[in-house]
Amino acid sequence: MSSISDRGVAKRIFLSLLVAGTIFIGPSAPSAFADANAVISMNNEGVKALNAGNFALAIQKFEAALQMDKSYQLARENLAIAHNNYGLQLAKSNPQEALKQFHQAYYLNKTNATTAQNVEGIIRMLGKDPRDFKTRITMADQARMSGDFIGAIVEYAEALKIKDDPKIHVKLGDVYRVRDNVDDAIKEYQAAARSGDSAEVEVKLGQALQAKGDLPNAVIAFGKALAFKPDDSDTLDALQAAWEDALKKDPLAPDNHIGLGQALQFRGDFGGATAEYKQAIQLSKGNNPTAQKLLNALPEVIRKATIDKYINNGVDLQSKGLLEPALESYNKALQSDPNNAAIWVNIGTVYQAKKDYSKAVEAYQKALTLDPRNTAAAEGFKSCQDLMQEQQITASENAAGDAYKQGRYEEALKIYGSLIQKDPKNAAYYYNRGAAQQMLKQFDLAMADYNQAMSLDPKNKTYSDAMDSAKKAKVDPIIADAVAKHKAEDYQGAIAGYQQALAIQPGNAPLWFNLASAQYALEDYSRARDSYQKALEVDPKGQVDDLYLIAVIDEHYGKGPQAQGEYLRYMSQAPNGKYAAQAKERVTALNKGEPPQKIKGKAELAAEKAADDAYQAAMNLSNAGKMDDAIAQIQKAIASQPKYADYYAVYGSFLQKQGKFDEAMAQYKQAASIDPKNPKNQEYLNAVNDAQGDKVAPIADAAVKLQQEGKLQEAIAKYQEAIAILPNNGPLWRNLGSAYQAADDFNNAFNSYKKAYAADPKGEVNSLYFMAVIDENYKRGQAAFDKYNQYKREAPAGQFIKEANARIAALGANVNATVQMQTQAEAKADAEVQKLIQQAADAYNQKNYDVAIGLYQQIAQLKPKEPSIPFSLGAIYQSKEDWNNAVQFFQQAVNMDPKNKQYSEALAAAKASAVGPVMQEGYQKQTAGDFAGAIPLYEKGLQQYPNNAAGWTSLAACYQATDAFQKAYDAYKKGYDLDPKGQVGNLYFMGILDENFGKGNQAWNEYRDYVAKDPRGAYTSDAQSRIARLGKNVNDVVKLQTSGQVKAQGEAAAAYDAAVKLQTDQKYDESIAKYKEAIALLPNSDSFYYGLGTCYQAKNDIDLAIEAYKKAISLAPNNPTYKQTLSGAQQIKAAPLIDSAIKKQTDAAKPDLPGAIADYEAALKLWNDPSTHMNLGTAYQAANNLNRAMQEYNTALQMDARTCVECYYYRGTLWEALKNIPNAIKDYQAYLRAAPTGQSAGAVRERIKILAPAGKR
């Protein structure tokens, strides 16, 4: 049983739980073997550095421990923790370096979910998505290129969790190869092969297997690679290297020489292969059938290889366009194998590529003789025959084309004729022959060929275009002659020409239009209509204007309804057409029942032209300022067209420019009288009004000038003179009203405004407002109210809408509260007041305050009831900082106008300024910490000015600081009541004070009120916490600290901070004294006791450290850090006993099992550790105390089955010893499930084979 005892002592270290993302650990238990003391010591140094926050040193120590003993699993786990915690420390300052630390931690312990979360968290902090496959691959590639192989391994592995990708398995395998993790590399290459096998994957797998020494499987992998790429040099190199390695290990094995010989044969090294086969035969004492067979087959292999070499070389050369060298290479291959049909086919393809089709045909025929079923040869043979024929045709086509280009059209005709005989269904030949005939001006023959080409290939637009071109070429001279005759007014000759052309080109819409125009000019309207109709049918869109001309002809023949329908169709199809306006006019006229309009004859048109010419001349002369000449020309126009109203209107405009207003108006009236139905008659009548306006304008201008000069009666007379001419002119009546109003003749002003509104209700809507003002002056309140409302309805955005609204509000409240208008005398007095105000303002701006005061006192005598005067005096006194007088005058203004907010605010500000020095002194004392001194000053200021909300808040803070909590509450409430918005924070402090008074429900409501009114306030977060606490238990109130308690807390905090600094500087005794000083001030602070414990532990005074940790736990029993740190200290305390127990148990010369048991049990009293229970079990088992051993194994498994997995094995051996085979098998199987590759896995499997052989389980 001694062997079991030795095996049972496992290496273990304490590992604490995760706390807030950071892992704290304690020192390790000692190793099970005496020679591991140095490893344990190094590990414990790492633990101390880790607990002190010196992560770099901790990492160094743990790595050193692992270098001493690579199997020391707990040092590996501690190293992972150190990297994790170091990463957390770096996360904010250097996230990229933090990621490296997390990578290291995760690589060391891939089962730690917290570290995995930290990796993802830091990636998000870097602005990337850790769940994105491409992101993880990019990060892995970057890590790999920078030499961070651990980071690359972690990132590639995480990427593969997102998506399985053979390429990424290969990359991960490559990184493992770099780190000499051959087994892991093999797993990744095998995974890649399962996902997507390739030559590259199999080569890498073979190399990894070769590195591991697994040559058989390496050779298999290389063989698979060759199956993918038989000529791959990398694979051949690897295969050769594998067999060379095999020979190094066993140079006398014939199979190794055969394998190397085949590898060399694959490479084309036939000499080397021959030597290896012979060596295999020699090592087999001259009898190796496999080697002999391979050796005998070599000449044929060499011959085929030579042929393949020349063929492959030829193919390569041919692919590069090197045809002659390729042909030479094929011929060399042919020398070794003249009856190889494939070589003849390759030779045929070379000749075919050279366009030497006759020799290509010979080669293909030779191939078919050797292999009649050779499809490549048959296809090549047929292709070349076709190409030879095409070559001949192409030559003829080229000759014909050259002849055409060089102008040898007769020769081209003959060649195209012969080509047509060979291929009578080739449309292109007919087209080309037609083109040659067209060049010879044989248009009819050309059109016949074009027609044949079109019949063979109807969809080819080139042929139809050529036909059109030929027709055009034939018809162009005819059209040109017809157009010339048309212009010369030889309409009959033009018509004949157009008809001849149309016989050739019946689809030429412009020709039909020209024909119609010539017929129209001959006044042959019936035929013209038919021709317009034909043009429209040929091109409905391009000839849409013809629809209008057809309508004109129909109207000429008296077909009014038909013409009207055609006009409407034209307007619908061409709303912006050439004749759109004319069509619209005709539709309107016909709708009104006017008779259809006849087409004007030549004489009538001549008269219209003469009139129009005279009109144009008149307009030009007018623009040049030659009005008499212009009048003479417009009179000629009227003489030619006496019923054309516009000419009279133009004549009137000329007279109006000359100032002959009465004559001008007579012409305008004449224009309007010609045709009562003329829609422009209103324009002519408006022109009459404009002439009247021009006649009135000088009179009105004189009236305005007189009014501006104050000559009101003369102005009134002039306005009346103007109105006599224009009695319905609203602006004239309004100006007359303003002149009456300026003369204080309000009644006549009212009547004038009334006539202005009546003349133009829309343009003179403001007259309603003026009338309402005058109604108020005569105390007609209801009438004024109605007019203001009428003005508001008719001019909601009018010039005086603001004033109207104000008066509506005033009269609506009291219809008798009318306002009288200012007379001229009153206006003069106001002007004097304004002058004094300006002088006072100038004095004020120059800081001559006393002068300004004197001027305002004069103004006050003129305006004793105006509240703005004492307000202005108060403002001046305020500028002089004469607060008493400022308050006096502001108060006077407020008394005169109590509703004026500005006056009230100014009065309050003056009162506040009056007490400002006292309040400022209080503020200075408060900020200096002299709260008792600040209180009487604040009280004095608030007595003088009690509405200072901020002052009450400041006083409340001083009351609270001096423990006068009720006074503080009352002052906070006073400040809040005065200014609920500005002092909303007072609700929070009122809640704190109500908590102190035990009024939890009232405090809860105050906190909620505060959060609702200031959701982003400075105290919102704490208020929400307090709402949550009181919501659970309204009696769970928090008392305020008194000033004495606050002082003690501050002193304790200072002592604690000093203790921490002294501890950091390793001045432990001084630090302990400071910790005790802090504890004396705040004896219930758990953190002070915890800090004291860490200082004792750093000083290596473990007993006092444990005592301090226990005290901290008693004050904060739910703090996991305290418990973990206590456990760590207990571990250190127990460590010597565990070391001693292990030494006694493992002493090869004389094991002391009772002494070891006693030490283990003593250690467990100090530190209840599952590994120590397991080790104690092994000691009891070695001492043959099986029941106690069973108890200890059970306890260890209950505490930590994962760490103490070996207990399954040890307990299984106990069950065997107790003859309980079923339970033994169960424990062995439990072991394999938990640790299939554990240190005892081999022994466990052997025991299972013995206890439960196949078929008996």
Secondary structure, DSSP 8 states (H G I E B T S, - for coil): -HHHHHHH----B----EETTEE----B---SSGGGHHHHHHHHHHHHHHHTT-HHHHHHHHHHHHHH-TT-HHHHHHHHHHHHHHHHHHTTT-HHHHHHHHHHHHHH-TT-HHHHHHHHHHHHHTT--TT-HHHHHHHHHHHHHTT-HHHHHHHHHHHHHH---HHHHHHHHHHHHHTT-HHHHHHHHHHHHHHH--HHHHHHHHHHHHHHT-HHHHHHHHHHHHHH-TT-HHHHHHHHHHHHHHHHH-TT-HHHHHHHHHHHHHHT-HHHHHHHHHHHHHHTTT--HHHHHHHHHHHHHHHHHHHHHHHHHHHHHHHTT-HHHHHHHHHHHHHH-TT-HHHHHHHHHHHHHTT-HHHHHHHHHHHHHH-TT-HHHHHHHHHHHHHHHHHHHHHHHHHHHHHHHTT-HHHHHHHHHHHHHH-TT-HHHHHHHHHHHHHTT-HHHHHHHHHHHHHH-TT-HHHHHHHHHHHHHHHHHHHHHHHHHHHTT-HHHHHHHHHHHHHH-TT-HHHHHHHHHHHHHTT-HHHHHHHHHHHHHH-TTTTTTHHHHHHHHHHHTT-HHHHHHHHHHHHHH-TT-TTHHHHHHHHHHHHTT--------HHHHHHHHHHHHHHHHHHHHHHTT-HHHHHHHHHHHHHH-TT-HHHHHHHHHHHHHTT-HHHHHHHHHHHHHH-TT-TTHHHHHHHHHHHHHHHHHHHHHHHHHHHHTT-HHHHHHHHHHHHHH-TT-HHHHHHHHHHHHHTT-HHHHHHHHHHHHHH-TTTTTHHHHHHHHHHHHTT-HHHHHHHHHHHHHH-TT-TTHHHHHHHHHHHHH-TT-------HHHHHHHHHHHHHHHHHHHHHHTT-HHHHHHHHHHHHHH-TT-THHHHHHHHHHHHTT-HHHHHHHHHHHHHH-TT-HHHHHHHHHHHHHHTHHHHHHHHHHHHTT-HHHHHHHHHHHHHH-TT-HHHHHHHHHHHHHTT-HHHHHHHHHHHHHH-TTTTTTHHHHHHHHHHHTT-HHHHHHHHHHHHHH-TT-TTHHHHHHHHHHHHH-TT-------HHHHHHHHHHHHHHHHHHHHHHTT-HHHHHHHHHHHHHHSTT-HHHHHHHHHHHHHTT-HHHHHHHHHHHHHH-TT-HHHHHHHHHHHHHHHHHHHHHHHHHHH-SSS--HHHHHHHHHHHHHH---HHHHHHHHHHHHHTT-HHHHHHHHHHHHHHHTTTTTHHHHHHHHHHHHTT-HHHHHHHHHHHHHH-TTSTTHHHHHHHHHHHS-TT--
